[in-house]
Amino acid sequence: MAEETTAVQEDGAESTDWKAKYEEMRGHMRDWEKKAKANQGAADELEKLKAAQMTEQEKERERADRAESELAALKAEQARTEAALRISKETSVPVDLLMFCADEDAMTEFAKKYAESTHVTSAASAASSSRVVRGGESKPSNADIFAQFAETRFKK
């Protein structure tokens, strides 16, 4: 090539000239980049030519296929969102966390693990809690709430 990639050191051993190798590879990269751009231009022209030769019926069929695939994707996303909302309502796990799951089974499994690890209380158990003030009852003090919490958490 243009430059020799090895040089002789003083003691007679050869070392590699990495800068020269880098420049050589960079030149090859530029050549391949030019070829790729030329091929992309040819591919674009071929696609335009094919599109121009298509009949109206073929164009409509292609459009219909695209629309059907988009509709299927939207329906799948809607079903996934509805499953996440239903599971969130049942387990009190935030919907945002469930949307990371791939399917309904994964959402259910995640919700169980999340509920176990964070001790999420369901809406029914929260309503039956004694900290909820009903009707004419007086509001419990912070000390009463803490005492009740301590009793329930530290029972032997």
N, C-alpha and C positions, 0 to 999 in steps of 0.2 A: 504494500500500500504506500501511502505518502511518506510515512515516517516509520522507522524501525521501532518495535515495541519493547525491545530489551536493550539494556545498556550494560557494559562491563564495568564492574566495580574495581577498585584498586587491587583487591586480593585475588582477582581472576574469576570470581563468581558472577553470575548474571542476575540482574534484578529486573522486575517488570516495570515498564513505564506506563503507569495507570492513567496518567493524563492523556497520553497518546491513544490508548485503547478507548478511553471515554470519548474523545473527539471522533475517532473512527466510528464508534457505535452511534454517535449522535448524527453523523453523516448518513448512515444507513437508515436511521429513524426518519430523517427528513425525506429520504427517497420514498420510503414506504408511506409516509404521510401524503406526499404528492400523488402517489398511485391510488391511495384510498379516496382522496378527494375527487380524482378523475373518475374512478369507478362509481362513486356516489352520484356524480353528475349524470353519468350514463344511466344509472338505475332510475334516477328521477325522470329523465327523458323517456325511458321505456315505460314507466308507470303512466306518464301523461299520454303517451301514445295508446297504451292499452285502454285507458279511460275514454279516450276520444273514439275508439273503435267499438266500445260497448254499446249495445242497443239500449233503448229506453227501458225495456223489460228487465234486462240484466241490472241496470242501474237501480231500478225500483226494488228488485230482489235483494240486492246488496244493502240498500237502505233499510229494508224490512228486517233483514238478518241482524243488522246493527241495532235496530230498535228493539227487537226481541231479546237480544243479549243484555241490553241496558235495562229492560223491564225485568228480566230474571234477576239481575244483580240488585235492583231496587227492592224487589219482593223479598229476596233473601235478607237484605239489610233490615227491612221492615220486620220480618219475622224474628230476627235476632234482637232487635230493639224491643219488640213486644215481650219476648222471653225475658230479657233483662229487667224490664219494668215489672213483670209479674213476679219474678224471683226476688227482686228488690223489695216489693211490697210484702211478700211472704216472710222474708228473712231480715229486713231492715238493713241490708247491706247497700251502700250507695251504688246507684246505677252506673256512675262513672267507672267504678272499679270493675263492674261486671262486663262492661263493654270491651275490656281487654281480652276476654275469653273468646275462644273460637266458636263454640257452639253451646247449646242449652245444657248439655251434660257437664261440660267444663264449668259453666256458670254455677250450676247447682253444687258441684264439688267445691268450687272456690268459696261459695257462700257458706257452706258448712264449715270449712276450715277457717274462714274469716270469723265466723260467729264463735267458734270454739276458742280462737286465739285472742279475741278482743272482748269476749263476754257481752256481745250486743244483746240488749233487751228488746223483746218484741213490743209492739204498740200495746198489746193486751196486758202484758205484765207491767208496763210503765203506768197504765191507767189504774191498775190496782195497787200501786205503791202508796204507802201511807203519807208520802210527802205531797201528794196531790191534794189541794184544798178543795173541798166540796161545799156547796151550799152555804150555810151559815156558820161553818166551822171556822175557828180562828187559825191564823197562819202559824205553823210551828216555827220555833226559833232555830237559829243556826246550831245552837248547842244540842237541841233535841234531834235535829237531822243528823249531826255528827254522831251522837250517841246511838241512834238507830243504825246508822251505817256501820259503826264499830261492832255492834252486837251481831249484825248479820255476817260481817266479814270474818270476825275473829271468834266465832263459836267453836267450842271444842267438841 
